[in-house]
Amino acid sequence: MSTRLHIVGGSQGEAKREFSVGFFHDGVRSIGLNKKVSHQFRFLPAFDNNRYRETDAEYATSVLPYRDRNLAADSTGTEGFTSWYYIFRVHNFLGHGNRSYVSPITGHQGNPTGVDPILDCYMLCKKNDALKHLIEKPKNKSEGFNAVITSPKSMPFFNVLTCVDKQWVNAIMYCTISALDDLKGKLALRAGRNDAVISPEWSDYIYGDITHPTQGLMATSRIAKVGTNMIETACVFFSEKDGVLTGAQAAPLDPTTPFGQQALRGRYNLLDPERVIKVATYEEILDYIINDGTIPYNVIEAACSPHVARLPAPPPAARMANAGVPPSDDDVPMGNTPPAFGRPAAPASTQPALAPIGSGIAGFAPTPAAAAAPFPTQTVVATPAATPVFATPPAFAQPVSNTPAFPGTVTAGPGPLPTFAAPAAAAVAEQPRVSNALQTTGGPLSTAEQAEYLALAQEMIASNGKALPDEKMRRMAELGMRVNAVS
């Protein structure tokens, strides 16, 4: 029987703050939004935990809408979000060794003692005036942006498809909490009278259900200033400018195709601590911070000795931090290169120089968005009533011969990580396809189909650019794929 972390996802979990953040077991692919690399990705929907259990055959491909009108309202005042994201708490770039850990307070409420040794050290300093300088940010920015000892930070995690080495693959995406607040603000933006309807069920919102298999939009990351303090961080965008659809691209995943099935089955269970989320133990973190030497041993001893049978001995020599400046609280550095930083514990202290706990995360650095394989999307254009939404046929064909089309060949890789690459020798090879419609008919549009496609386009023009009924939209997309596949 599989185990689960007992935390609540989506808006409901965020409101209660009953969660922790984490890093991952070997084989779990992840990307972190940061200021140095622009990522291109597609959000994936939540599993339907209402109707299915994890042991049910239907669970792996089940989906939920991104909102639920029966849930309590989100912090934005809109309908509550479902569990397509979870918020955890994490220690990032900890100490001189720049280690990152999932805090073992995962699933706990409040700040319990005896669960996370760093939190125990933090709470001790908070209650002791002589130690408060260890948890305060330095006033001089040259000494860094963060305190020597910090409490675990919150961070959201999402299931996405992203492009790595010109292949679309499943991954866990993470970003700052400020970026999540900015994302939810975008999702709360209302559609204008002349805007295309992205999701009929959520027609009030301009970007619709970004997780819906066939209605979801492509997302990109770039730097923005957010919040009342105008903090600069990597944020999520769906169009050229917030609140308009110019530049927005549809990113449909047809659940009836092998690619769509594999994309849904490849989602990670973010509540799985055995194969996905790697939760550190109290002893594991304690051993590290003692041997690392960043946090004074006398602080660790006073805070943690009541919670362990035997406290490990201090390291043989004090470890000094490298000089430099740590990343800010709202930065998620790329790659595995740790920042170098340090500041003294206090001006009059006799303790060795102490490094502040950094807030960056060492993560997988995928191919920048500019080099990503095109997702076969149609551009959604915000236009006046006289112009059709699909002014040109949707371009689903892949123009670069040496870059796999999306959707492309899919094979199941070893372990929990799906592979959207060329089939392995032992796998059953599937011939690359341009589109299902083209495979079915085997050629371009007939005269009658061309007339049908033109009639659908004219009907859309007559409806002032609004979306047609689902069956007509599917037919128009199917015809459009074939037009572009043979062009």
ZITA-V489606 format. One line per field, one symbol per residue. ss: DSSP state (A for helix, B for strand, O for the rest). psi: psi as a letter, one per 20 degrees, with the letter a starting at -180 (. if undefined). burial: b if it has 16 or more other C-alpha atoms within 10 Angstrom, else e. Layout:
BEGIN
ss: ???
psi: ???
burial: ???
END
This chain:
BEGIN
ss: OOOOOOOOOAAAAAAAOOOOOOBBOOOOOBBBOOOOOOOBBBBOOBOOOOOOOOOOOOAAAOOBOOBBOOOOOOOOOOOBBOOOBBBBBBBBBBOOOOBBBBOOOOOOOOOOOOOOAAAAAAAAAAOOAAAAAAAOOOOOAAAOOOOOOOOOBBBBBBBBBBBBOOBBBBBBBBBOAAAAAAAAAAAOOBOOOOOOOOOAAAOOBOOOOOOOOOOOBOBBBBBBBBOOOOBBBBBBBOOOOOOOOOOBBBOOOOOOOAAAAAAAAOOOOOOOOOOOBBBOOAAAAAAAAAAAOOOOAAAAAAAAAAAOOOOOOOOOOOOOOOOOOOOOOOOOOOOOOOOOOOBOOOOOOOOOOBOOOOOOOOOOOOOOAAAOOOOOOOBBOOOOOOOOOOOOOOOOOOOOOOOOOOOOOOBOOOOOOOBOOOOOOOOOOOOOOOOAAAAAAOOOOOAAAAAAAAAAAAAAAAOOOOOOOAAAAAAAAAAAAAAAAOO
psi: pqqqpmqprbhghhhilkrrrraqrqippqqpprihppqproqqrqqnihhqrhiqhighjqqqriroiirqqriijrqqqaliqqprqqpplpahilqpqppjjpiqqbmqqjgohhhggghghhiohiihhijqqqhohijriqrgpqrqqqpqqqprproplkppqqrppqarhhhgggghhgiipqqrhjqqogohhlihphiboiipgiiqqqqrqrpqprrhjlpprprpqirhppiqjpiqpqmpooiiqhggghgghiqqoijoihifpnpqrghghggghghhjgpphhggghhhhijqhppqqrqhqqpqqqqaprqrhkpnqrajoqqprqqqgqhjqjqrpqpqorjrporpnrpqhhjqpppnrppopoqrhipqgmhqqpniqoiohjpproqappqprqbioqplaqqrhiroppppqgqhghhghjarqrghhghgghhgghhhghjkjqqrqghhgggggghhghghhj.
burial: eeeebebbbbbbbbeebbbbbbbbeeebbbbbbbbebbbbbbbbbbbbeeeeeeeeeebbbbbbbbbeeeeebbbeebbbbbbbbbbbbbbbbbbbebbbbbbbbbbeeeeebbbbbbbbbbbbbbeeeebbbbbbbbeeeebbbbbbbbbbbbbbbbbbbbbbebbbbbbbbbbbbbbbbbebebbbbbbeeebbbbbbebbbbbbbbbbbbbbbbbbbbbbbebeeeebbbbbbbbbeeebbbbebbbbbbbbeebbbbbbbbbbbbbbbbebbbbbbbbeebbeebbbbbbbbbebbbebbeebeeebeebeeebbbbeeebbbbbbbbbbbeebbbbbbbbbeeeeebbbbbbbbbbbbbbbbebeebbbbbbbbbbbbebeebbbeebbbbbbeeeeebbbbbbbbbeeebbbbbbbbeeeeeeeeebbbbbbeeeeebbeeeeeebbeebbebbbeebbbbbeeeeeeebbbbbbbbbbee
END
